[in-house]
């Protein structure tokens, strides 16, 4: 527990007195079983512990019970029951978060929504689809195979799409296709008292402009010809309110998502540079030259070496950019030429392009293994992922300053980032049994967060606030901003039952 205090991590629940909640009464548990059936309610410690943590370092805080609803009606009934008995509720998707968002720090009931996995209302003409919270991004893209469409937001983990909406997730494709926020068109939300809300109205969604079509009736994507036609000025933007709400305002039981046409062709490459500044400066120049890059990922020399060794790829231990371009055959050739020239001007290596899906898949699989590659640098240690985002103009200075801070602190913290949108991470690997090292980790993360804020950025680019970034959120929004968030929370959840102890 002392280590958690040093790191500024929350969620340690050593006794019932910590959360001042009595055990769940037998009649309440019987009420849960009456809604979903006995096999869909568990109070077994192993199951509760499984639902009491995510992939973060926050201490496991198990709920008092876990339920598996299988329909929105059951979620409503369960929420109404919990609301009536004043029992906390915690949504649970796949547990792949990095900020302790599923930890039941005040006990209560964990709603495992994985069995609600319907994919409905696929509209090829409107480029949209409806998914329930049990649908993951890989499952959706498998479902879309053969349609010419895909859902590009890719945080690495095969996360629940509704969970990705709840945390405002991002990923490697964000520089071209955006984060979750612009790709969510409507949400079906069960409010804390069981009422049902459609954030853009029942059955309504923003529409895409038709764009240019080829002889097959599919959209041609050699350029950004498809733009959202979102002529909607009907009141407050409730959808955006719930995207990023981290389960503190209600249960996201269905999301209407914006789909994108698959590119006609794609090409990926690896570029190495003589310095971190040169690699990040190249990123900025690629964007300033309006090269429509789909992915541009940064690895410092420590991360490049770790990823290469972990994935069995011959990757030099040097500051590295992984780039991918999407477009028509003719347009792609022009983009490749532009990219090669900018890389060369920044002292980068000669580029060799991979266009086959298998070769590109191996490249991005290596990138997605960065977390495990980092942990392999110090077997037996644990990892803590930072997550800041800064304006692209400030990115080179902030990354270089952070790199120097890491070296001065004597920490193992390979750097990786979706630098195309100013987002990067230090994956800190340290000995949890060493209080002095833990203190250095904590001090570094605070400096990094404040460095990002001073540059006009944010303390969390895609992981959410959860348990660990609440103090930095106050510094980012100011007291007035945080008070406004609390007013919204109180209006929708006056008894503070939805995922209490998170964000605010």
N, C-alpha and C positions, 0 to 999 in steps of 0.2 A: 504494500500500500504506500510506503514511503517513496518507492521508486515512481509510482504513478503521480504522486504529488510533485516530485522533482520535474517530471516531464510535462506537467500540466495536463495529464490525462485524467479523464473522469471515469465513472462507471463502476467503481469498486463497491460491491454491496455485500458486506461481510455478515450482516445480521438483519433480521426483520426490522430492528429499530432504526437502521440506516434510512429506510424509506418510509418509516412510520405507517406501514400498511399491515393490517392483520392478515392471517392466512385466508384464502378464499373459502367461504362457507360451503358446506356440502350441497345445500340447496341451490346455490349459484352454479356450481359445477354440473348439477343435474339439469339446470336450465340450459347450459351450453350443450349438453348431450341431447336434450330434447330438440334442439334446433338442427344439429348436424349429424346426430347419431353417435353412439358410444365410441366406435372405432376412430372417429375423427376428432376426438378430444384426448389429450395426453397430459398427465402430470408426472410422468417418469422423469427422473433427474437427467438421464442421458439425453432425452429429447429436449428438455428445457435448456440444458447447457448448449446444445447444438444451435438453438435459436436465441442464445444470449450473447452472441458475438458475431462480428463480421471478420474481414481480413486485416483489420487494424490491430494496434497494440493495446487498445482499451481493454481493461479487465472484463472478463465474461460476467455479465449480469443477467442471470436466467429469469425468464418470466415464471409466473406461478402455474401457468397452464398454456398449452398450445392447442389451437383449433385449426382445422382445415375446411373452411367453407368451400362449396362447389358452385355457388351461384350468387349473383348480386343480392337476391332476396335474402339468402342466408346471412350475408355480410350485414345487411340492414338489421335483421333480427338480432344478431349477435351484438352489434353496436348499440342497439336500443337497450339490450339487457345490461351491457356493461355500463352504459350511461345511467340507467336507473339505479344500479348498485354502486356507482361511482368507482368503477374499477378501471385502471389504466389500460390502454390499448396500444399495441405496437405492431405496425405492418411489417411483414417479412416476405421478401421475394426470393432471391438466390443467396443472400448473405455475402455478396462480393464487394460491399462498400469498404471504404477506408477511413471513415471518421466515427465509427461506433454508432451509426444511425439505428441499428436494430437492437442495441443493448437495452434491456428492460431495467433501467436504473431505479424505477419505483415499483418493480414487480408487475403484476397484472397479467393480461392475456396477450400472447403473441398470435396474430392472425397470419398463418402461412397460406398465402394466396396462390401457391404453385399449381394447385389442381384446377384452377380456373384458367384454362389454356385455349380458349376458342379464338380462332381467327375468322372474322366475319367482314361482310360489306367491302370486299375488295373491288375497287372501281378503277379499272385501267384508264378510263377516259378522264377521271378526276384525279388520278395519281394519289389515291388515298386508300387506307385500309384501317379496320378496327381490330384491336387486339386486347385480350384480357391479360391480367397481371402475370399469369403463368407462362406467357409466351416470351421466349428469349430472342435476342437479335438474330442468332444463328438459325433458330427454328423459323423465324419469319422469312429470312432470306432463302432458306430451303423451300419454303412454301411458295415463294415468288419465282422460283426457278422456271425458266421457259416463258415468262411473261414479258421480259425485256425491262423489268423494273427491279429496284432494290432499295433497301433502307441502309444508308451509308454511315450513320453515326456508330462509331466503333471504339468503345473504351478499352478494348483489349479482352477483358473478361466476357464470358457469355452471360451477360446480365439480363435480368428481366427488363423488358421495355418500359413497363410502368414504373419499375424501380429507377430506371435511367431518367425517366421524366421527373420522378420525385426528387432526385438529387441534381437535376440539371446537368446531366453527364455530357461529356464531350468525347474527343478521341482523335485518332490520326487523320480522319477525313474532314475535320471541322473547318480547315482553312478554305475549302471549296464549298462544302455542303452545309456548314453551320453546325451548331450544337443541338441539343434536344429542344431548346426553347422555340426556335423558329420552325421546327419539324413536328410539333404537336399542334393539332388543329382543334381538338375538342377533347374533353375529359369527362368521364362519368365518375362522379365522386360520391361516396357514402360519407355523409357528415357525421360528427361524433355522436349525435343523438339518433342516427339511423335514417335521417332524411336523405333523399337522392337529389343530386345536383348535376346537371349537364352544363359545363362552363360556357359553352357557346350556343346552348339551346339544344333540345333533343333532336338528334338526326341532322344537325347542321354542321357544316365544315367550310373552311375557306377553300376556294377553287383555284386551280392552276389555269393560267392562260394556255391556249392550245399549242403554241409553238409551231415548229415546222415538222411535217411528217414525211416519211419516206413511202415507198410503194407498199410496204407491209402494214401501213397504218400506225406504225410506232414513231415515236418522236426522235428526230435527229439531234444529236448533242455535240456536234463539232464545235459549237460555241454555246454560250450561256443563253440559249434562245428561249428557255422555259423560265418564266418569272411568275411569282404568285400574284394572282389578281385577288387581293384581299380587301375589297371595298366593304369594310364593316366598321361602323362607328356607333354600334349599339351598346352604349354604356361602358362600364369598367371592363378591362381585359381580365376576366376571371381565369381564363386558361393560363395566362402567364403568372397569375398569383399562385396557382397550385403547382406549376412547374418549378421545382426547387424548394418546395415546402417541406420536404424530408419527412413526410408522414405526420406532421404536427397539426395539420388542419383537417385531414380526412383521409379516407382510403381511396386510392386511385384504382377503380375496378374495371376501367376500360379506357383506352386511349385511341383516338383517331389520329393516324400518323400520315405525314406527307411522304410520298414515295418519289424516287428519282429514276430517270431512265438510265439503264446501264450504258456506259461509254462504248462507242464503236470500237475503240482500241485503247490500250493503256501500256505505259512503259515505266519501269522503275530502275533506279540506279543508286550507286553508293559513291559519295565524294568525300575524300579526306583532305584535311587542311593543316597548315603549319601551326595554327593556334586556335584557341577557343574564339577569340575576337574575330578572326578571319571567317570562321564557319558561320557565326551568327550574323556578321555583316553581310555575308553572301545571301543569307535568308532574307534580310531586309531588302537587298537590291533586287532579288528575284521578285518579291512582291511589288516593289516600286516600279519595276519594268512591266507590270501587269501580266506576267506569265501566269496563266490560269492553272497553277499547280494544285493538284488534288491532295497530296500529302507532302509534308516537309518536316522531318523529324531530326532532332539533334541528339547526338551522343558525345559526351566528352571522352577523353582518351581512356579513362578508367572504365567507363561503361562499355565503350567499344571493345576493349580487351576482354571484359567479363562476358559480354554477349557472344563474341566470337568463340571463346573457349567453351562456354556452356552449350552453344548450339552446333559446335563443330564446323564453324565457318571461318575461312581464312580472312580475318578482318584486321587490318593494322591497328595498333594501339595509338590512335591519333584522333583528334577532334573530327567528328564525322557527321555528314548529313545523309539521310535516306530520303530520296525524292521519288514521287510518282506523278506522272502526267496522264490526264484523261482527255480524249477528244477524237476527232475524225483522223483518218490516216494522213491526210494532207496537213491538217492543223497540227498534229502531233510532231511531225518533222520540223516544222517551224519552231515549236516550243522547245524541242530538244536542242536546236541550234542556239536559241537564246540562252537556255540554261547553261550549256557548255561554255559559252562566252563569258557569262557572269562568274561561273566557277573558276575559270582560268584567270580572270582579272583579280580574283581573291587568293590566288596561289594554290588553288585546289588541284586535285589529281585529274588525270584523264578519265573520262566517263565511258563505261560500257553499259549499254541498256539491255534490260531483260523485258521482253514483251510477253512471253508465255505465262499463262496463269500459274503453272507449277513453280517456275523460277521466282515469280513475284510473291507467291505464297510462302516460299521458304524465307525470303527476305523479311516479310512482315511477321512470320512466325518467330524469327530471331528477335525482332523488335518487341513483340508481345511477351517474350520470355525475360524481359529486362529485370523484372522483380525477382524472379528465381535466380537469374544470373548474378544479381547483386548479393543475394543471401549466400550464394556459393563462395563469395569472396572470403567470408568468415564463418565457416561451419560452426554450428552451435550457438550463433548469435541471432538476434532478431532484427527486423527492419521496421523503419518508420518513414513513411513517404510524406514529403512536403508537397505543396501545391499552390504556386502563386502564378499570377498572370499580370503582365505589364503592357503598356502601350508599345507597339512594335518599334517606335522611334527610340525608346529607352532600353530595349532589350539587350543590345550589345554591352552597354555599361553595367546593367544589373547582373547579367550572367557573369561577366568578368569579375565584378566585385564579389559575387557569391562564390565563385571558384577560389578566389584568394582567401575569403573568409573560411572556406572549408579547409584549405591547406594550413592556415594559421591556427585553426582549432584542433588540428591533428585528428580529424574525423574521417572515417571511411564513408563517403557519400557520393557515389557516382551520379552524374547528372544526365537527365534525359528530358526531352520536352517536345510538345507540339508547337514548335517555335513559330510556325506560320501564323498562329494567332496569339503569340506572346506568352504562351503557357509553358512552364517547365517545372521539373521536379528534381529534388535531391533525395535519393533513396538511401537513408542513413542506416547503416548496419553497425550495431554496437552490442556490447556485452551488458545485458540487463542486470548482472550481478555486480557491476562496477558503478557505484554511485557518482564517482567523479566524472566518468565518461557520460553517464546519463545527464548530469548537470550541464556538460558541454553541449550535448544534443539539444537540450531544452533552450539554452541560451542562444544557440545558433538558429533554431527555428523561430524564435521571437525576433531576432535581428532580421532574418530573411523576410518574415511577414511585414515588418515595419519598413524594410527597404522597398518592398513592392508597393506599399501604401504611399511612401514618400515619392515614388516614381509615378503616381497617379494610377496605380493598378489595384488589384484586389488580393486579399489574403487566401482566397480559394478560387481556382479557376474552373474546377470540374468535380471535385470530390465532395463538395458540400461543407457545411459548418459542423454538424453533428455535435460531439462532445468537446472536441479539442480546440476549436477556433472561436469560441464564444467571446472571449476577451478581445481578440483581434477584430471580430465583427463590430463590437462597440466602437473601436477606434476607427474602423472604416466608415460606418454609417453616422457616427455621432449619437449623442443621447437622444436627440429629437427623432432621428431615423429609427433607433431601436425602440423608442416609446411608441412610435407609430406601428411597428411590427407587433408589439405587445397588444395594442388596441385591436388590431385585426385578429390576432390569436384569441383574445378574450371574447370578441364578438361571435366567432365561430365555435369556440371551445371554452366556454366560461368556467368549466370545472377543471380545465387543464388535464384532460384525460388522454388526449392523442399524443403519443410518444413524448411524454413529459421529460424535461431535463435536457432537451436537445435544442440547438440553435439559439434560443433566447435565455 
